[in-house]
Amino acid sequence: MTKIFYYFFIIIFLQSPPHLQSQTITRNISIFILAGQSNMAGRGGVYNDTATNTTVWDGVIPPECRSNPSILRLTSKLEWKEAKEPLHVDIDINKTNGVGPGMPFANRVVNRFGQVGLVPCSIGGTKLSQWQKGEFLYEETVKRAKAAMASGGGGSYRAVLWYQGESDTVDMVDASVYKKRLVKFFSDLRNDLQHPNLPIIQVALATGAGPYLDAVRKAQLTTDLENVYCVDARGLPLEPDGLHLTTSSQIVTETWVYTKRKCPLA
């Protein structure tokens, strides 16, 4: 009987997918925070299924977005798991998520850093006012970033990837104070993570949801903070909704960080 149970558990073990154990996380894991709204969460490959009148993801994963055992993501339960698309599937839970900029970015830097930890925090349709210190999204981002550091047994914050602003193009007041709010958000986040020179890579909008796109873009392109780098998405192909980057555009956006900006990371 003992042998029967022994072989039973061996079979179950071999058939079960391996769980990521804490000892597989190196103490020097490189942590990247992904924050913003829908284009950071990822809408590449998301389309409206006319048969069901619902939005669905086409499931296409390009080679640049492939999974890698050395690229991890922090889940909504604050656990490290091997990263795979869609990165924000359990974060931006009220929307259909697809391909975003996180995985192509991680695949580009993983050989440099050895082990990459992505911390997805983006929520579609949010304004910058919702990302100010004291607001839920801000506090949740700080909590998740600190949890990533703690659960990884130590590590390093390497950069924040920030793509947001479409919702702030709707109202003139939001657009007019965008730069002030953006500078405060970046400064507060650096302060709360105790990393005053943390590199921040932001994407200047390709398009917006309202008439004040140029005002928000100007704020993004003239932030003038040290170690804040801007990648301009204007002109990249969009999904049929005219608002979200296609899968190929998401890949191009993160490739530009290195091929055009040569952004130094912490």
C-alpha positions as CSV (number, residue, x, y, z in Angstrom):
1,M,0.0,0.0,0.0
2,T,2.9,2.4,0.9
3,K,4.4,1.8,-2.5
4,I,1.1,2.5,-4.3
5,F,0.8,5.9,-2.6
6,Y,4.5,6.6,-3.3
7,Y,4.0,6.0,-7.0
8,F,0.7,7.9,-7.0
9,F,2.4,11.0,-5.7
10,I,5.3,10.7,-8.1
11,I,2.9,10.6,-11.0
12,I,0.9,13.6,-9.7
13,F,4.2,15.5,-9.2
14,L,5.4,14.8,-12.7
15,Q,2.1,15.8,-14.2
16,S,1.7,19.0,-12.2
17,P,3.1,22.2,-13.6
18,P,6.1,23.4,-11.5
19,H,5.4,26.3,-9.2
20,L,7.9,29.1,-8.9
21,Q,9.8,28.6,-5.7
22,S,11.3,31.5,-3.7
23,Q,14.8,30.1,-4.1
24,T,14.6,30.6,-7.9
25,I,14.4,34.4,-7.3
26,T,17.9,35.9,-7.1
27,R,18.6,38.5,-4.5
28,N,19.6,41.0,-7.1
29,I,16.4,40.8,-9.2
30,S,16.0,43.9,-11.3
31,I,12.5,45.4,-10.8
32,F,10.6,47.4,-13.4
33,I,7.3,49.1,-12.5
34,L,4.7,49.3,-15.3
35,A,2.2,52.0,-14.6
36,G,-0.3,54.1,-16.5
37,Q,-3.5,53.3,-18.4
38,S,-4.7,51.1,-21.2
39,N,-1.8,51.4,-23.6
40,M,0.6,50.3,-20.8
41,A,-1.8,47.6,-19.6
42,G,-1.8,46.4,-23.3
43,R,-4.5,46.4,-25.9
44,G,-2.4,45.0,-28.8
45,G,-4.5,42.4,-30.6
46,V,-7.7,43.3,-28.8
47,Y,-10.7,43.7,-31.1
48,N,-14.5,43.8,-31.0
49,D,-16.0,40.4,-31.8
50,T,-19.1,41.4,-33.7
51,A,-20.7,38.0,-33.3
52,T,-20.7,38.3,-29.5
53,N,-20.4,42.1,-29.3
54,T,-17.6,41.7,-26.8
55,T,-13.9,42.7,-26.9
56,V,-11.5,39.8,-27.1
57,W,-7.8,39.3,-27.5
58,D,-6.5,37.5,-30.6
59,G,-4.0,35.6,-28.6
60,V,-1.1,36.3,-31.0
61,I,2.2,36.5,-29.2
62,P,5.2,37.7,-31.3
63,P,8.7,36.4,-30.6
64,E,9.6,39.7,-29.0
65,C,6.9,39.0,-26.3
66,R,7.8,35.4,-25.6
67,S,8.0,34.1,-22.1
68,N,11.4,33.5,-20.5
69,P,12.1,31.8,-17.2
70,S,14.2,34.7,-16.2
71,I,11.4,37.2,-16.6
72,L,8.9,37.2,-13.8
73,R,5.8,39.2,-13.0
74,L,4.2,40.2,-9.6
75,T,0.7,38.9,-9.6
76,S,-2.3,40.5,-7.9
77,K,-1.6,38.2,-5.0
78,L,1.9,39.6,-4.7
79,E,3.5,36.4,-5.8
80,W,6.3,36.0,-8.4
81,K,5.3,33.9,-11.4
82,E,6.9,33.5,-14.9
83,A,5.7,36.4,-16.9
84,K,3.5,35.9,-20.0
85,E,1.1,38.0,-22.0
86,P,-1.2,39.6,-21.1
87,L,0.8,41.0,-18.2
88,H,-2.1,42.9,-16.7
89,V,-4.7,40.1,-16.9
90,D,-5.3,40.1,-13.1
91,I,-4.6,43.8,-12.6
92,D,-6.7,45.6,-15.1
93,I,-9.5,43.2,-14.4
94,N,-12.5,45.2,-15.9
95,K,-11.0,45.4,-19.4
96,T,-9.8,43.0,-22.0
97,N,-6.0,43.0,-22.0
98,G,-3.7,42.1,-24.8
99,V,-0.1,42.8,-25.7
100,G,1.6,45.8,-24.1
101,P,5.1,47.2,-23.9
102,G,6.3,45.3,-20.9
103,M,7.3,41.9,-22.4
104,P,9.2,43.3,-25.4
105,F,11.0,45.6,-23.0
106,A,11.8,42.8,-20.6
107,N,13.1,40.6,-23.4
108,R,15.4,43.4,-24.5
109,V,17.0,43.9,-21.1
110,V,17.0,40.4,-19.6
111,N,20.4,39.5,-20.9
112,R,21.8,42.6,-19.3
113,F,20.3,42.1,-15.9
114,G,20.0,38.3,-15.5
115,Q,16.6,38.2,-13.9
116,V,13.9,40.8,-14.5
117,G,10.8,41.3,-12.3
118,L,7.9,43.2,-13.8
119,V,5.4,44.9,-11.5
120,P,2.2,45.6,-13.5
121,C,0.1,48.4,-12.0
122,S,-1.8,49.9,-15.0
123,I,-5.5,50.5,-15.1
124,G,-7.3,51.5,-18.3
125,G,-9.3,54.8,-18.5
126,T,-7.6,56.5,-15.6
127,K,-6.7,60.1,-15.3
128,L,-3.4,61.5,-13.8
129,S,-5.4,62.9,-10.9
130,Q,-6.1,59.3,-9.9
131,W,-2.3,58.6,-9.7
132,Q,-1.5,61.4,-7.2
133,K,-0.1,60.6,-3.8
134,G,-2.9,59.5,-1.4
135,E,-5.1,58.2,-4.2
136,F,-5.7,54.4,-4.5
137,L,-3.7,53.8,-7.7
138,Y,-0.7,55.6,-6.3
139,E,-0.7,53.9,-3.0
140,E,-1.4,50.5,-4.6
141,T,1.6,51.0,-6.9
142,V,3.9,51.9,-4.0
143,K,2.6,48.9,-2.1
144,R,3.2,46.5,-5.0
145,A,6.7,48.0,-5.7
146,K,7.7,47.5,-2.1
147,A,6.2,44.0,-2.0
148,A,8.3,43.1,-5.1
149,M,11.4,44.2,-3.3
150,A,10.5,42.3,-0.2
151,S,9.3,39.1,-1.8
152,G,12.3,38.9,-4.0
153,G,14.6,38.8,-1.0
154,G,16.0,42.1,-2.0
155,G,16.7,43.6,-5.4
156,S,17.0,46.8,-7.3
157,Y,14.4,49.2,-8.7
158,R,15.7,49.8,-12.2
159,A,13.1,52.0,-13.8
160,V,9.4,53.0,-14.1
161,L,7.7,52.5,-17.4
162,W,4.9,55.1,-17.7
163,Y,2.3,55.4,-20.4
164,Q,-0.7,57.5,-19.5
165,G,-2.6,60.6,-20.5
166,E,-5.2,59.8,-23.1
167,S,-8.0,60.4,-20.5
168,D,-6.5,63.8,-19.6
169,T,-7.0,65.1,-23.2
170,V,-10.8,65.3,-22.7
171,D,-11.0,68.2,-20.2
172,M,-9.1,71.5,-20.5
173,V,-8.4,71.7,-16.8
174,D,-6.8,68.3,-16.7
175,A,-4.7,69.1,-19.7
176,S,-3.6,72.5,-18.4
177,V,-2.3,71.0,-15.1
178,Y,-1.0,67.8,-16.5
179,K,2.7,68.8,-16.3
180,K,2.4,70.0,-12.7
181,R,0.6,66.7,-11.7
182,L,3.2,64.6,-13.7
183,V,6.2,66.2,-12.0
184,K,4.6,65.7,-8.6
185,F,3.7,62.1,-9.3
186,F,7.2,61.2,-10.5
187,S,8.8,63.1,-7.5
188,D,6.5,61.5,-4.9
189,L,7.0,58.0,-6.3
190,R,10.8,58.4,-6.3
191,N,10.6,59.7,-2.7
192,D,8.4,56.9,-1.4
193,L,10.6,54.2,-3.1
194,Q,13.7,56.0,-1.6
195,H,15.3,56.3,-5.0
196,P,15.6,60.0,-5.9
197,N,17.2,59.3,-9.3
198,L,15.1,56.3,-10.3
199,P,14.9,56.3,-14.2
200,I,11.5,56.9,-15.6
201,I,10.7,56.1,-19.2
202,Q,7.5,57.7,-20.3
203,V,5.7,57.4,-23.6
204,A,4.4,60.6,-25.3
205,L,0.9,60.0,-26.5
206,A,0.1,58.8,-30.0
207,T,-3.5,59.9,-29.7
208,G,-6.0,60.9,-27.1
209,A,-9.6,60.6,-26.1
210,G,-10.3,64.3,-26.4
211,P,-9.4,67.7,-28.1
212,Y,-6.4,68.6,-25.8
213,L,-3.9,66.1,-27.1
214,D,-1.3,68.7,-28.0
215,A,-1.4,70.2,-24.5
216,V,-0.8,66.9,-22.8
217,R,1.9,65.9,-25.3
218,K,3.7,69.2,-24.7
219,A,3.7,68.5,-20.9
220,Q,5.1,65.0,-21.5
221,L,7.8,66.2,-23.9
222,T,9.0,69.0,-21.6
223,T,8.9,67.4,-18.1
224,D,12.5,68.5,-17.5
225,L,13.2,66.2,-14.6
226,E,16.6,64.4,-14.3
227,N,16.6,60.8,-15.5
228,V,13.1,61.1,-17.1
229,Y,13.2,59.9,-20.7
230,C,10.5,60.3,-23.3
231,V,9.7,58.0,-26.2
232,D,7.3,59.6,-28.7
233,A,4.6,57.2,-30.0
234,R,3.0,59.7,-32.5
235,G,2.6,58.2,-35.9
236,L,2.6,54.6,-34.9
237,P,-0.2,52.3,-36.2
238,L,-3.3,52.1,-34.0
239,E,-6.0,49.5,-33.5
240,P,-9.3,50.2,-35.3
241,D,-10.6,52.1,-32.3
242,G,-8.1,54.8,-33.1
243,L,-6.9,55.0,-29.5
244,H,-4.7,52.0,-28.7
245,L,-1.4,50.9,-30.2
246,T,-1.3,47.7,-32.2
247,T,0.9,44.8,-31.2
248,S,3.6,45.8,-33.6
249,S,3.5,49.4,-32.3
250,Q,3.9,48.2,-28.7
251,I,7.1,46.3,-29.8
252,V,8.4,49.4,-31.7
253,T,7.8,51.7,-28.7
254,E,10.0,49.7,-26.4
255,T,12.6,49.0,-29.0
256,W,13.0,52.8,-29.3
257,V,14.0,53.1,-25.7
258,Y,17.3,51.5,-26.6
259,T,17.9,52.1,-30.3
260,K,17.0,55.8,-30.2
261,R,17.1,57.0,-26.6
262,K,19.9,54.9,-25.2
263,C,18.3,55.3,-21.8
264,P,20.6,54.4,-18.9
265,L,18.9,52.3,-16.2
266,A,19.7,52.3,-12.5
